[in-house]
Amino acid sequence: MLYPRLSLLFLAAAAWAQTHPTVDFTTKAGPLKLTAVRHASFMLEAAGQVIHVDPWSQGNYTGLPQADILILTDTHGDHLDPKALALLRKPSTQLILPEAAAKQVEGGKVMHNGDTLKLGPFTLEALPMYNLKRGPSEGQVFHPKGRGNAYLLTYGGFRLYIAGDTEGTPEMRELQNIDAALIPMNLPYTMPPDEAAEAVKAFHPKVAIPYHYRGADLSVFQKALAGSGVEVKLLDWYH
Ligand SMILES: [Zn+2]
């Protein structure tokens, strides 16, 4: 009776791994699939390539493939987690990260705000992500300008904005032609949903996906963008 039990276990594990919410985007080069893992952690698949962004071992990586490309936005534990990196990194994995993160992980390619990098069929542009006012104490911010990177990832003409841990900066508001945007909204580290909606209205992506939102009321974000023409796509990032 060993084999039926094993196969049941296997099926249970496979079903468990498949519970992550996904979105399929259509691009000129073919589908781009986003899998929400947890908080700011997600996986992209396109052109037979696997990209993991900010993997965090609090997410369930059972059954998910290792990374061809690994992208980190910042140094905090929910974005830079050595345990998750060890799990997903192969010898051939290309690791992209801000300079501050490169002090903690070896062998990566550093991108500064404003840098552009071609990675096979993908183009990656590093953009600023920072707090305008919120910080741990007077005169300090959680994310100073220049330390972390937001990213604009382009594939088959499709422009995906990965905002990182940020408030609604002028640079965000000036973005143009964004197809989908991952937007953080949690206090005290980033911004509340009403501020996030204000910033999103300013650059008007086709689709806005809240992420990194633990504890926030997403209905505020949804209501603020109702009728704006921006489609709000809610995924359960804390499943
Ligand atoms: Zn964070």
Boltz pocket constraint, residues with backbone or C-beta under 6 A from the ligand:
constraints:
  - pocket:
      binder: B
      contacts: [[A, 40], [A, 76], [A, 78], [A, 79], [A, 165], [A, 189], [A, 212]]
      max_distance: 6.0
